[in-house]
């Protein structure tokens, strides 16, 4: 992905942010088995890392992991 331009990276960040929001929604809907929750939380962790990496590449600042995720969720909601 190192050959992405800024526009492509931004689009990728938006896609990752939407995926992250969908995982949050899936986790919060209830009725999930423990193993399903564990799997979804693992996916969220992977997306956390990918989102923060893209934000850094784009020069977007965040103070910590939580701040990055709040910004990603805000971005996902703004781009719907």
PDB file as gemmi writes it, atoms N, CA and C in Angstrom:
CRYST1    1.000    1.000    1.000  90.00  90.00  90.00 P 1                      
ATOM      1  N   UNK A   1       0.804  -1.192   0.000  1.00  0.00           N  
ATOM      2  CA  UNK A   1       0.000   0.000   0.000  1.00  0.00           C  
ATOM      3  C   UNK A   1       0.850   1.261   0.000  1.00  0.00           C  
ATOM      4  N   UNK A   2       2.136   1.124  -0.051  1.00  0.00           N  
ATOM      5  CA  UNK A   2       2.999   2.292   0.023  1.00  0.00           C  
ATOM      6  C   UNK A   2       2.884   3.185  -1.205  1.00  0.00           C  
ATOM      7  N   UNK A   3       2.294   2.691  -2.290  1.00  0.00           N  
ATOM      8  CA  UNK A   3       2.166   3.508  -3.498  1.00  0.00           C  
ATOM      9  C   UNK A   3       0.834   4.259  -3.571  1.00  0.00           C  
ATOM     10  N   UNK A   4       0.032   4.237  -2.502  1.00  0.00           N  
ATOM     11  CA  UNK A   4      -1.207   5.009  -2.465  1.00  0.00           C  
ATOM     12  C   UNK A   4      -0.883   6.498  -2.443  1.00  0.00           C  
ATOM     13  N   UNK A   5      -1.699   7.290  -3.128  1.00  0.00           N  
ATOM     14  CA  UNK A   5      -1.581   8.739  -2.963  1.00  0.00           C  
ATOM     15  C   UNK A   5      -2.487   9.143  -1.794  1.00  0.00           C  
ATOM     16  N   UNK A   6      -2.439  10.408  -1.420  1.00  0.00           N  
ATOM     17  CA  UNK A   6      -3.196  10.867  -0.249  1.00  0.00           C  
ATOM     18  C   UNK A   6      -4.696  10.620  -0.399  1.00  0.00           C  
ATOM     19  N   UNK A   7      -5.229  10.810  -1.605  1.00  0.00           N  
ATOM     20  CA  UNK A   7      -6.663  10.595  -1.825  1.00  0.00           C  
ATOM     21  C   UNK A   7      -7.028   9.133  -1.610  1.00  0.00           C  
ATOM     22  N   UNK A   8      -6.215   8.235  -2.129  1.00  0.00           N  
ATOM     23  CA  UNK A   8      -6.463   6.804  -1.950  1.00  0.00           C  
ATOM     24  C   UNK A   8      -6.344   6.405  -0.489  1.00  0.00           C  
ATOM     25  N   UNK A   9      -5.363   6.961   0.201  1.00  0.00           N  
ATOM     26  CA  UNK A   9      -5.188   6.663   1.630  1.00  0.00           C  
ATOM     27  C   UNK A   9      -6.393   7.155   2.429  1.00  0.00           C  
ATOM     28  N   UNK A  10      -6.883   8.333   2.099  1.00  0.00           N  
ATOM     29  CA  UNK A  10      -8.043   8.878   2.793  1.00  0.00           C  
ATOM     30  C   UNK A  10      -9.262   7.983   2.546  1.00  0.00           C  
ATOM     31  N   UNK A  11      -9.444   7.549   1.309  1.00  0.00           N  
ATOM     32  CA  UNK A  11     -10.556   6.649   0.980  1.00  0.00           C  
ATOM     33  C   UNK A  11     -10.414   5.331   1.743  1.00  0.00           C  
ATOM     34  N   UNK A  12      -9.185   4.844   1.840  1.00  0.00           N  
ATOM     35  CA  UNK A  12      -8.941   3.604   2.583  1.00  0.00           C  
ATOM     36  C   UNK A  12      -9.264   3.797   4.065  1.00  0.00           C  
ATOM     37  N   UNK A  13      -8.887   4.935   4.617  1.00  0.00           N  
ATOM     38  CA  UNK A  13      -9.192   5.237   6.016  1.00  0.00           C  
ATOM     39  C   UNK A  13     -10.700   5.279   6.244  1.00  0.00           C  
ATOM     40  N   UNK A  14     -11.427   5.868   5.329  1.00  0.00           N  
ATOM     41  CA  UNK A  14     -12.890   5.919   5.441  1.00  0.00           C  
ATOM     42  C   UNK A  14     -13.467   4.507   5.419  1.00  0.00           C  
ATOM     43  N   UNK A  15     -12.967   3.667   4.519  1.00  0.00           N  
ATOM     44  CA  UNK A  15     -13.427   2.280   4.441  1.00  0.00           C  
ATOM     45  C   UNK A  15     -13.158   1.547   5.750  1.00  0.00           C  
ATOM     46  N   UNK A  16     -11.940   1.696   6.273  1.00  0.00           N  
ATOM     47  CA  UNK A  16     -11.601   1.065   7.549  1.00  0.00           C  
ATOM     48  C   UNK A  16     -12.492   1.583   8.673  1.00  0.00           C  
ATOM     49  N   UNK A  17     -12.778   2.871   8.651  1.00  0.00           N  
ATOM     50  CA  UNK A  17     -13.632   3.474   9.679  1.00  0.00           C  
ATOM     51  C   UNK A  17     -15.047   2.912   9.625  1.00  0.00           C  
ATOM     52  N   UNK A  18     -15.570   2.707   8.419  1.00  0.00           N  
ATOM     53  CA  UNK A  18     -16.900   2.101   8.268  1.00  0.00           C  
ATOM     54  C   UNK A  18     -16.888   0.669   8.800  1.00  0.00           C  
ATOM     55  N   UNK A  19     -15.841  -0.084   8.471  1.00  0.00           N  
ATOM     56  CA  UNK A  19     -15.730  -1.456   8.957  1.00  0.00           C  
ATOM     57  C   UNK A  19     -15.681  -1.482  10.483  1.00  0.00           C  
ATOM     58  N   UNK A  20     -14.945  -0.538  11.052  1.00  0.00           N  
ATOM     59  CA  UNK A  20     -14.835  -0.450  12.509  1.00  0.00           C  
ATOM     60  C   UNK A  20     -16.202  -0.165  13.126  1.00  0.00           C  
ATOM     61  N   UNK A  21     -16.942   0.772  12.557  1.00  0.00           N  
ATOM     62  CA  UNK A  21     -18.276   1.101  13.067  1.00  0.00           C  
ATOM     63  C   UNK A  21     -19.200  -0.107  12.971  1.00  0.00           C  
ATOM     64  N   UNK A  22     -19.122  -0.857  11.881  1.00  0.00           N  
ATOM     65  CA  UNK A  22     -19.950  -2.054  11.724  1.00  0.00           C  
ATOM     66  C   UNK A  22     -19.622  -3.097  12.788  1.00  0.00           C  
ATOM     67  N   UNK A  23     -18.328  -3.247  13.107  1.00  0.00           N  
ATOM     68  CA  UNK A  23     -17.939  -4.191  14.153  1.00  0.00           C  
ATOM     69  C   UNK A  23     -18.474  -3.764  15.515  1.00  0.00           C  
ATOM     70  N   UNK A  24     -18.411  -2.485  15.793  1.00  0.00           N  
ATOM     71  CA  UNK A  24     -18.955  -1.980  17.056  1.00  0.00           C  
ATOM     72  C   UNK A  24     -20.446  -2.281  17.122  1.00  0.00           C  
ATOM     73  N   UNK A  25     -21.157  -1.989  16.050  1.00  0.00           N  
ATOM     74  CA  UNK A  25     -22.595  -2.248  16.011  1.00  0.00           C  
ATOM     75  C   UNK A  25     -22.890  -3.733  16.209  1.00  0.00           C  
ATOM     76  N   UNK A  26     -22.106  -4.601  15.578  1.00  0.00           N  
ATOM     77  CA  UNK A  26     -22.301  -6.048  15.706  1.00  0.00           C  
ATOM     78  C   UNK A  26     -22.066  -6.516  17.131  1.00  0.00           C  
ATOM     79  N   UNK A  27     -21.046  -5.970  17.763  1.00  0.00           N  
ATOM     80  CA  UNK A  27     -20.708  -6.358  19.128  1.00  0.00           C  
ATOM     81  C   UNK A  27     -21.777  -5.904  20.108  1.00  0.00           C  
ATOM     82  N   UNK A  28     -22.359  -4.751  19.864  1.00  0.00           N  
ATOM     83  CA  UNK A  28     -23.329  -4.175  20.796  1.00  0.00           C  
ATOM     84  C   UNK A  28     -24.752  -4.682  20.610  1.00  0.00           C  
ATOM     85  N   UNK A  29     -25.022  -5.432  19.537  1.00  0.00           N  
ATOM     86  CA  UNK A  29     -26.395  -5.850  19.285  1.00  0.00           C  
ATOM     87  C   UNK A  29     -26.875  -6.909  20.266  1.00  0.00           C  
ATOM     88  N   UNK A  30     -25.969  -7.564  20.962  1.00  0.00           N  
ATOM     89  CA  UNK A  30     -26.367  -8.545  21.963  1.00  0.00           C  
ATOM     90  C   UNK A  30     -26.670  -9.901  21.359  1.00  0.00           C  
ATOM     91  N   UNK A  31     -26.840 -10.880  22.232  1.00  0.00           N  
ATOM     92  CA  UNK A  31     -27.179 -12.223  21.798  1.00  0.00           C  
ATOM     93  C   UNK A  31     -26.034 -12.999  21.179  1.00  0.00           C  
ATOM     94  N   UNK A  32     -24.815 -12.521  21.341  1.00  0.00           N  
ATOM     95  CA  UNK A  32     -23.670 -13.200  20.751  1.00  0.00           C  
ATOM     96  C   UNK A  32     -23.050 -14.176  21.748  1.00  0.00           C  
ATOM     97  N   UNK A  33     -22.514 -15.248  21.220  1.00  0.00           N  
ATOM     98  CA  UNK A  33     -21.785 -16.207  22.041  1.00  0.00           C  
ATOM     99  C   UNK A  33     -20.436 -15.616  22.426  1.00  0.00           C  
ATOM    100  N   UNK A  34     -19.853 -16.134  23.489  1.00  0.00           N  
ATOM    101  CA  UNK A  34     -18.552 -15.656  23.959  1.00  0.00           C  
ATOM    102  C   UNK A  34     -17.501 -15.743  22.861  1.00  0.00           C  
ATOM    103  N   UNK A  35     -17.498 -16.824  22.125  1.00  0.00           N  
ATOM    104  CA  UNK A  35     -16.512 -17.007  21.055  1.00  0.00           C  
ATOM    105  C   UNK A  35     -16.706 -15.975  19.942  1.00  0.00           C  
ATOM    106  N   UNK A  36     -17.948 -15.654  19.633  1.00  0.00           N  
ATOM    107  CA  UNK A  36     -18.226 -14.632  18.620  1.00  0.00           C  
ATOM    108  C   UNK A  36     -17.744 -13.259  19.083  1.00  0.00           C  
ATOM    109  N   UNK A  37     -17.971 -12.948  20.329  1.00  0.00           N  
ATOM    110  CA  UNK A  37     -17.515 -11.668  20.874  1.00  0.00           C  
ATOM    111  C   UNK A  37     -15.995 -11.602  20.845  1.00  0.00           C  
ATOM    112  N   UNK A  38     -15.343 -12.686  21.221  1.00  0.00           N  
ATOM    113  CA  UNK A  38     -13.880 -12.743  21.201  1.00  0.00           C  
ATOM    114  C   UNK A  38     -13.356 -12.510  19.778  1.00  0.00           C  
ATOM    115  N   UNK A  39     -13.992 -13.135  18.799  1.00  0.00           N  
ATOM    116  CA  UNK A  39     -13.582 -12.966  17.400  1.00  0.00           C  
ATOM    117  C   UNK A  39     -13.760 -11.511  16.954  1.00  0.00           C  
ATOM    118  N   UNK A  40     -14.916 -10.921  17.250  1.00  0.00           N  
ATOM    119  CA  UNK A  40     -15.175  -9.536  16.857  1.00  0.00           C  
ATOM    120  C   UNK A  40     -14.211  -8.568  17.532  1.00  0.00           C  
ATOM    121  N   UNK A  41     -13.896  -8.817  18.802  1.00  0.00           N  
ATOM    122  CA  UNK A  41     -12.933  -7.962  19.492  1.00  0.00           C  
ATOM    123  C   UNK A  41     -11.545  -8.079  18.879  1.00  0.00           C  
ATOM    124  N   UNK A  42     -11.180  -9.262  18.426  1.00  0.00           N  
ATOM    125  CA  UNK A  42      -9.907  -9.442  17.725  1.00  0.00           C  
ATOM    126  C   UNK A  42      -9.888  -8.656  16.421  1.00  0.00           C  
ATOM    127  N   UNK A  43     -10.999  -8.690  15.702  1.00  0.00           N  
ATOM    128  CA  UNK A  43     -11.108  -7.924  14.456  1.00  0.00           C  
ATOM    129  C   UNK A  43     -11.013  -6.426  14.729  1.00  0.00           C  
ATOM    130  N   UNK A  44     -11.631  -5.984  15.802  1.00  0.00           N  
ATOM    131  CA  UNK A  44     -11.561  -4.565  16.174  1.00  0.00           C  
ATOM    132  C   UNK A  44     -10.127  -4.151  16.450  1.00  0.00           C  
ATOM    133  N   UNK A  45      -9.387  -5.009  17.121  1.00  0.00           N  
ATOM    134  CA  UNK A  45      -7.994  -4.700  17.436  1.00  0.00           C  
ATOM    135  C   UNK A  45      -7.164  -4.547  16.162  1.00  0.00           C  
ATOM    136  N   UNK A  46      -7.386  -5.429  15.206  1.00  0.00           N  
ATOM    137  CA  UNK A  46      -6.676  -5.343  13.926  1.00  0.00           C  
ATOM    138  C   UNK A  46      -7.037  -4.039  13.216  1.00  0.00           C  
ATOM    139  N   UNK A  47      -8.318  -3.702  13.195  1.00  0.00           N  
ATOM    140  CA  UNK A  47      -8.749  -2.454  12.563  1.00  0.00           C  
ATOM    141  C   UNK A  47      -8.193  -1.235  13.290  1.00  0.00           C  
ATOM    142  N   UNK A  48      -8.104  -1.293  14.624  1.00  0.00           N  
ATOM    143  CA  UNK A  48      -7.482  -0.200  15.384  1.00  0.00           C  
ATOM    144  C   UNK A  48      -6.104   0.095  14.811  1.00  0.00           C  
ATOM    145  N   UNK A  49      -5.309  -0.962  14.690  1.00  0.00           N  
ATOM    146  CA  UNK A  49      -3.933  -0.798  14.217  1.00  0.00           C  
ATOM    147  C   UNK A  49      -3.889  -0.246  12.795  1.00  0.00           C  
ATOM    148  N   UNK A  50      -4.740  -0.768  11.927  1.00  0.00           N  
ATOM    149  CA  UNK A  50      -4.761  -0.302  10.535  1.00  0.00           C  
ATOM    150  C   UNK A  50      -5.201   1.154  10.442  1.00  0.00           C  
ATOM    151  N   UNK A  51      -6.196   1.525  11.219  1.00  0.00           N  
ATOM    152  CA  UNK A  51      -6.695   2.902  11.212  1.00  0.00           C  
ATOM    153  C   UNK A  51      -5.617   3.859  11.701  1.00  0.00           C  
ATOM    154  N   UNK A  52      -4.959   3.507  12.797  1.00  0.00           N  
ATOM    155  CA  UNK A  52      -3.912   4.389  13.326  1.00  0.00           C  
ATOM    156  C   UNK A  52      -2.751   4.519  12.341  1.00  0.00           C  
ATOM    157  N   UNK A  53      -2.411   3.441  11.670  1.00  0.00           N  
ATOM    158  CA  UNK A  53      -1.346   3.488  10.665  1.00  0.00           C  
ATOM    159  C   UNK A  53      -1.711   4.439   9.529  1.00  0.00           C  
ATOM    160  N   UNK A  54      -2.936   4.344   9.036  1.00  0.00           N  
ATOM    161  CA  UNK A  54      -3.363   5.241   7.958  1.00  0.00           C  
ATOM    162  C   UNK A  54      -3.414   6.691   8.428  1.00  0.00           C  
ATOM    163  N   UNK A  55      -3.877   6.910   9.641  1.00  0.00           N  
ATOM    164  CA  UNK A  55      -3.912   8.276  10.173  1.00  0.00           C  
ATOM    165  C   UNK A  55      -2.503   8.863  10.241  1.00  0.00           C  
ATOM    166  N   UNK A  56      -1.552   8.059  10.694  1.00  0.00           N  
ATOM    167  CA  UNK A  56      -0.170   8.542  10.766  1.00  0.00           C  
ATOM    168  C   UNK A  56       0.364   8.860   9.377  1.00  0.00           C  
ATOM    169  N   UNK A  57       0.074   7.994   8.414  1.00  0.00           N  
ATOM    170  CA  UNK A  57       0.533   8.233   7.040  1.00  0.00           C  
ATOM    171  C   UNK A  57      -0.055   9.514   6.460  1.00  0.00           C  
ATOM    172  N   UNK A  58      -1.276   9.832   6.872  1.00  0.00           N  
ATOM    173  CA  UNK A  58      -1.938  11.040   6.383  1.00  0.00           C  
ATOM    174  C   UNK A  58      -1.586  12.279   7.204  1.00  0.00           C  
ATOM    175  N   UNK A  59      -0.796  12.089   8.244  1.00  0.00           N  
ATOM    176  CA  UNK A  59      -0.406  13.216   9.083  1.00  0.00           C  
ATOM    177  C   UNK A  59      -1.492  13.667  10.036  1.00  0.00           C  
ATOM    178  N   UNK A  60      -2.473  12.802  10.275  1.00  0.00           N  
ATOM    179  CA  UNK A  60      -3.554  13.124  11.207  1.00  0.00           C  
ATOM    180  C   UNK A  60      -3.052  12.856  12.623  1.00  0.00           C  
ATOM    181  N   UNK A  61      -3.310  13.777  13.509  1.00  0.00           N  
ATOM    182  CA  UNK A  61      -2.816  13.653  14.875  1.00  0.00           C  
ATOM    183  C   UNK A  61      -3.878  13.067  15.789  1.00  0.00           C  
ATOM    184  N   UNK A  62      -3.423  12.242  16.708  1.00  0.00           N  
ATOM    185  CA  UNK A  62      -4.283  11.708  17.754  1.00  0.00           C  
ATOM    186  C   UNK A  62      -3.435  11.536  19.000  1.00  0.00           C  
ATOM    187  N   UNK A  63      -4.066  11.661  20.155  1.00  0.00           N  
ATOM    188  CA  UNK A  63      -3.316  11.627  21.410  1.00  0.00           C  
ATOM    189  C   UNK A  63      -3.074  10.214  21.922  1.00  0.00           C  
ATOM    190  N   UNK A  64      -4.006   9.322  21.647  1.00  0.00           N  
ATOM    191  CA  UNK A  64      -3.864   7.931  22.080  1.00  0.00           C  
ATOM    192  C   UNK A  64      -4.794   7.064  21.235  1.00  0.00           C  
ATOM    193  N   UNK A  65      -4.800   5.781  21.538  1.00  0.00           N  
ATOM    194  CA  UNK A  65      -5.608   4.820  20.780  1.00  0.00           C  
ATOM    195  C   UNK A  65      -7.092   5.196  20.806  1.00  0.00           C  
ATOM    196  N   UNK A  66      -7.590   5.582  21.970  1.00  0.00           N  
ATOM    197  CA  UNK A  66      -8.996   5.964  22.098  1.00  0.00           C  
ATOM    198  C   UNK A  66      -9.343   7.181  21.263  1.00  0.00           C  
ATOM    199  N   UNK A  67      -8.449   8.155  21.248  1.00  0.00           N  
ATOM    200  CA  UNK A  67      -8.660   9.362  20.449  1.00  0.00           C  
ATOM    201  C   UNK A  67      -8.719   9.014  18.964  1.00  0.00           C  
ATOM    202  N   UNK A  68      -7.830   8.132  18.529  1.00  0.00           N  
ATOM    203  CA  UNK A  68      -7.827   7.711  17.122  1.00  0.00           C  
ATOM    204  C   UNK A  68      -9.146   7.035  16.757  1.00  0.00           C  
ATOM    205  N   UNK A  69      -9.657   6.193  17.642  1.00  0.00           N  
ATOM    206  CA  UNK A  69     -10.891   5.484  17.351  1.00  0.00           C  
ATOM    207  C   UNK A  69     -12.091   6.425  17.356  1.00  0.00           C  
ATOM    208  N   UNK A  70     -12.099   7.401  18.268  1.00  0.00           N  
ATOM    209  CA  UNK A  70     -13.193   8.390  18.255  1.00  0.00           C  
ATOM    210  C   UNK A  70     -13.194   9.159  16.940  1.00  0.00           C  
ATOM    211  N   UNK A  71     -12.022   9.522  16.461  1.00  0.00           N  
ATOM    212  CA  UNK A  71     -11.925  10.243  15.190  1.00  0.00           C  
ATOM    213  C   UNK A  71     -12.365   9.355  14.032  1.00  0.00           C  
ATOM    214  N   UNK A  72     -12.021   8.078  14.088  1.00  0.00           N  
ATOM    215  CA  UNK A  72     -12.427   7.148  13.033  1.00  0.00           C  
ATOM    216  C   UNK A  72     -13.945   6.986  13.008  1.00  0.00           C  
ATOM    217  N   UNK A  73     -14.550   6.864  14.180  1.00  0.00           N  
ATOM    218  CA  UNK A  73     -16.011   6.734  14.251  1.00  0.00           C  
ATOM    219  C   UNK A  73     -16.677   8.001  13.733  1.00  0.00           C  
ATOM    220  N   UNK A  74     -16.151   9.133  14.119  1.00  0.00           N  
ATOM    221  CA  UNK A  74     -16.694  10.408  13.632  1.00  0.00           C  
ATOM    222  C   UNK A  74     -16.592  10.480  12.110  1.00  0.00           C  
ATOM    223  N   UNK A  75     -15.467  10.050  11.571  1.00  0.00           N  
ATOM    224  CA  UNK A  75     -15.263  10.038  10.124  1.00  0.00           C  
ATOM    225  C   UNK A  75     -16.254   9.095   9.448  1.00  0.00           C  
ATOM    226  N   UNK A  76     -16.459   7.919  10.025  1.00  0.00           N  
ATOM    227  CA  UNK A  76     -17.396   6.948   9.453  1.00  0.00           C  
ATOM    228  C   UNK A  76     -18.813   7.512   9.425  1.00  0.00           C  
ATOM    229  N   UNK A  77     -19.206   8.161  10.492  1.00  0.00           N  
ATOM    230  CA  UNK A  77     -20.563   8.730  10.558  1.00  0.00           C  
ATOM    231  C   UNK A  77     -20.722   9.907   9.611  1.00  0.00           C  
ATOM    232  N   UNK A  78     -19.672  10.712   9.469  1.00  0.00           N  
ATOM    233  CA  UNK A  78     -19.704  11.868   8.581  1.00  0.00           C  
ATOM    234  C   UNK A  78     -19.798  11.437   7.122  1.00  0.00           C  
ATOM    235  N   UNK A  79     -19.203  10.310   6.765  1.00  0.00           N  
ATOM    236  CA  UNK A  79     -19.147   9.856   5.377  1.00  0.00           C  
ATOM    237  C   UNK A  79     -20.307   8.957   4.978  1.00  0.00           C  
ATOM    238  N   UNK A  80     -21.286   8.755   5.837  1.00  0.00           N  
ATOM    239  CA  UNK A  80     -22.427   7.890   5.478  1.00  0.00           C  
ATOM    240  C   UNK A  80     -23.317   8.553   4.477  1.00  0.00           C  
TER     241      UNK A  80                                                      
END                                                                             
